[in-house]
Every structure is written in C-alpha cells, then in structure tokens.
Amino acid sequence: MSNIRQLDPSASPLDYYGYELRRAREAAGLTQAQLGAIVFCTGSLIGQIETTLKVPTREFSERVDAALGADGRFSRLVGLVLRNQLPSWFQPYAEMEAAATYISTYQAQLVHGLLQTAGYARAVLSTRDQGDLDGQVAARLERQRILEREQPPVMWVVLSEAVLHQEVGGREVMREQLAHLLSLQKRQWLEIQILPFTAGAHTGLMGSFTILRFDKDPDLIYTEDFVQGHMTANPEAVKEGSVRYDHLQAAALSVNESAALIARVMEERYGDQPDGRNLA
C-alpha cells in the first residue's frame, strides 16, 4: 500500500484545504485521476494540492465545487489560502487594503499590484526566489477581487511615465499590461494618471507610497523598502503623504491625456515592429 501523507488541517489554510479536498474526493468515491478528468487537470495535480505541494487557484476551486457538489466550500476556502501565500509582512496591509473605501497610490517604478496582469505579476515576482511562483501570482491576482465587488473602493492611481517604459517581462507582456491599463480607464471608480518626464522634480521623488482611507477608521499611509513594508496611521505622516499626493495629481497629465500617452507608448514601444528594426 502506498504511503499517504497525513495532513494536520489546523497547520495552515493550505493544509486545511488539502485535507478537505481529499476528504470530499474520497467521500464521492473518486480517485485523483477521476476527479482530475472532471475538472480538466491531471490526477497528479490533484495529489499535489491535497498534499500542499501546489497552491490551488480560484478557477480550480470553482470547478471542484461544481464537481463535488461542495456548495462553494472550496471557493470560500481558497481566499484564505491565497492570502496566506502573501509575504507575512504584507498580509496586514492586504487586509487593510481590502477594507479601504478609497485608495490613492503613486508608483514610481512598477504598475500597482491591483492593476497587474498575470504575466506582468509573474515577471515581477520571478525576480526573487520565494517558493511557489504560481501560488504567488495567484495570490496577487486574488487581491484584485476587491475591484470586482458590487461596491469597490474608489481608486486613484498616479504612475510615473517610467513605469510605461520599464520593460518588465518582455514586449508582449508589456503590451498586454498597457492594454489592461487602458481597459481599466473605463471603470467608474478607478482613475489613472501618468506623471510625465517633463514634470521634472516632484514630490514623489522619494519613492512610491499608498494612502488608504476608511469610512470609520483613521487613514493609513503605506511605503515599502527592499525588505518589507511600513504602514502607519500617524496623523503627521498621513498629512504629509496627502499633500505630496495632491501635488503629484496636479503635476500629472489629465486622465484623458494619460490614456493617450499609454496608448502611444504601447504602440510605439511595444507594438509590432518590422524585421531589422535594430539595424539602423
């Protein structure tokens, strides 16, 4: 008889998910291969998720719910699982981000995580070896679900023009990412402005930051260094961040002008190029 790994369902959300998946599958009288065939994956992947070697995605969880008649159990669990895949120092911020009613962010180098495509997120996360890359990407995309809520937070984003030119993941990934930014411009509660190179010296030169506002709780300001993030509700820090952000918004292009610049960079820098474009 094969040695089946025993899980402690109280060890982590991922262990609990794997334990429950195995229990539900066996209760349905299905082998790993049989369940895999139903949900369009391999039996090996089922086994890896049951033993916590792979992190489940939301799409996988929804298919398992349907296949096992689980009444949304795994779709509910996967949110906890994916949040637990975020770095431990980042999880408190992610919880506050999900509770915010207004998000204002300035990004100097990268597209904000809530606006990243899967390809862009994968390229960013792959610069650091931190275990299961698929799980990290799924966790980052899971954060974006707050923008799909019936009442999403109001989000205002100022991106340095440098973000558009920093080629993350290659030309195809960047073209997809910039196209995604343009598609987001259609959302009622989300605005994107570009701070152009011509703005010169500005109040965001010290780096990226995000301000979170809430209906009943104090505002927060969040910054990151190369090790971890820092979140504070100190009134003076929040006031300083808010003033800096107001200046950045004033110096940035209008929303329509920003969309035009994004579209132009997308076509000129990342569009289809004829052969021999580098021979000049």
N, C-alpha and C positions, 0 to 999 in steps of 0.2 A: 504494500500500500504506500502511495506517495505521502511524503511528509507535508501536511498542510500547515502553513504558518498561522499561528493563533494570534489574533489581534486583541488588544485591550481597547475597547470602544471609548474609554474615558481618557485615553492618552492625548488625543487631539481631534479636531473636527475631521481631519483626513482619515484617521483610524476609525472613527465612528461611521463615516461614510462607507469605507471599505467593508466594515463589519455588517452594516445594514444591507449593502448590496449583495454580499454573499448569502446572508440570511434570506433575503427576499427571492433571490435566484433559486436557491435550493428549495424554498417553500413552493415555488412554481414548478419544480421538477425539471429544471433546465440545466444543462451543462454550460460551461463557459462558452464553448463553441456555438451552442444553440442560441444562447442569448446574444452573442456577438453577431450571428447571422441576422437576427431580428432587428438589431439596432445599427446594422451596417458598419461593423468593425470586426476585428479578429477576436477569437477567444483568448488569445494571448493578452490583448489589451484589457479585456475584462479581468483577467487574472492579475495583471499589474495594478489595476485600480483597486481590486479587492485586497491587495497586499500592500497598498500605499506606495508602490513604486512609480505610479503615474498619478497625476492630478486630473480629476475629471473636469470637463468643460460644461458650460450651461447647456449647450446643444446635446451633448451626450446624456446629461441628466434628464432633459425633457424626453428624449427617446426612451430611456429606461423607465421613466414614469409611465409612459404610454404602453410599453411592452409588458410591464409587470402589474399594471393597474394600481400604481402606488399613490394615486390621488395627490400628485405634486410633491411627495415627500422628498425626492432627490433634488428637485428643482429648488426647494426651500433650503435643503442642506448645503447645496453647492455654493451658495452665497457665503456661508460661514467658512467653508473650506477655502474658497479663493481669497477671502480677506485674510485668512491665516497665512497665505503664501506671501503676502506683502512683508517686507522687512519689519522686524519687531518695532524698530524706532519710528516707522512710518505709520503703523496701524492706528495710533491715537489721532494723527492728522486725518487719515482716511475716514474715521468715524465722525470727526467734526465737519469734514468736507461734505459728507452725506447728509448732515443735519443743517447745513447752511442754507439760508434763503437768498443770499447774494454773494457771489464770488467775483472778486476783482483780482486780476493777475497780470503781472508784467513778466515776460520771458525773454531773456537776453540771448539764449543760445539754442534752445530746443522748443519744439511745439509742446504745449502743456499736455500732461498725461491724459486729461479728459478729452482731448481733441485728437489724439494719435490714432493712426491706423494700425492694424495688426503688424504690417510689415515694418513700419517705422518703429513701433514699440520693440519689436524683435531686434532690430538693428541697434537701438539704444541699449537694451538690456544685455545684449550679447557682448558688450564691451567689458563686462565684468562677469567672471565665472562664479555664479552663485547657485549652482544646482540645476534644477529642472527648468530649462528655459521656456518650454511650452506652458508650464504652470505659472511662471512669472508673467508671460504675455496674457494668459487667460485672466490672471488676477488684475492686471492693469485694465484690460477691456471691461472687466466686471465693474470697476469703479465708474465707468461711463454710463452705467444704467441709471444713474441719478438724473441724467439729461433726458431720459425717456419717460420719466414719471409724468403723471397727469398734471402735477404742479411742480415743474422742475425749478431749480434755483435760477434766478437771474444771473447770467454770467457775462462779464465784460473782460475781454482779453486784449492786451496790447503786446504785440510781438515785435521785437527788433527786426529790421529788414535782414539782418544777418541770418536769422532763422531760415529764411527762404533760400539763402544761398549755400548754407552749410549742408553739403551733400551727405545725408545720413542714409545708408543702406543702398546707395546707387541711384541712378537716374529714374528707373521705373518706380522705385519706392517713393522717391521724392515727388514724382509727377502724381502718383496716386494720393499722396499726403496733401499736396496743394489743392488737388481737385476736391478732396474731402473738406478742406477749409472753406472752399467756395460754396460747397453744398450746405455747410453749416450756417452760412450767412442768411439762409432762408428762414432760420428758426426765429420765432418771435422773441424768445427770451435770451438770445445769445448774440453778442456783437463782437466783431473782430476788427481791430485797428492795427495798422502797421506803422511803427516808428521808423521813418526813413533815415538813411545815412546822412542826408542833408540836414537833419535836426542838429547835428553837431553835439556839443557837450549837453548832457541832460541829467535829470535827477535819478535815472536808473543805472548810471554807470557803475554803481557799487554791486549790481547783480540783480538776479530775479527775486521776486517776492510775491506773495499772495495774501490778500485780505479776505477774511471770512466774516460775514455779518449774519446775525440770527434774529429771530423775532423777539426772543425774551432773554437771551444770554449776551454777555459782553462780546464785542468784536475781538477777533484774533488776527495776528499777523504771523505769517509762516515764511521762513527762509531755510535754505539748505547750504551746507558746505560739502566738501568732498567725502565726509564721513557720515553725517547724519543730518536730520532736520531739526529746526528750532521753532517752537511755537510759543507765543506769549500774548497775554491779554493786557499787558502793561499799557495804561492809557496814553502815556507819552510816546511809546513806541508805535502804537496804533495811529495816533495823531500824526506823527512824523511820516509813517508809511502812507497815510491817506493823502497828505499834502503832496508827497512825491508822486503818488499815482495821479492826482489831479493834474499836475504839471505834465506828466507823460501823456495823458489823454489829450491835453491841449496842444502838445507838440506833434502828436501823431496825425497821420492822414485821416480824412473822414472815412466812414465805413465804406462808402461807395468808391472813393479813391483807393482805399486799401484793397478792395476786391479787384479793382482794375490792375493794381500792381502785382497782386498774387497771380492773376491770370497771365500777365505779361511774362513774369519770371517762369511760370510753369511752361509756357510755350517756347520762350527764347532759350532757356537754360536746360529744360528737361524734355522738350518736345522732340519729335522725330527729326533726326539730323541726317543729311545726305552723307554717303560714304566719302571719306577723305576730308572730313571737316577739320581735322587737326594738321593738314598738310601745308597750310599757309605759312 
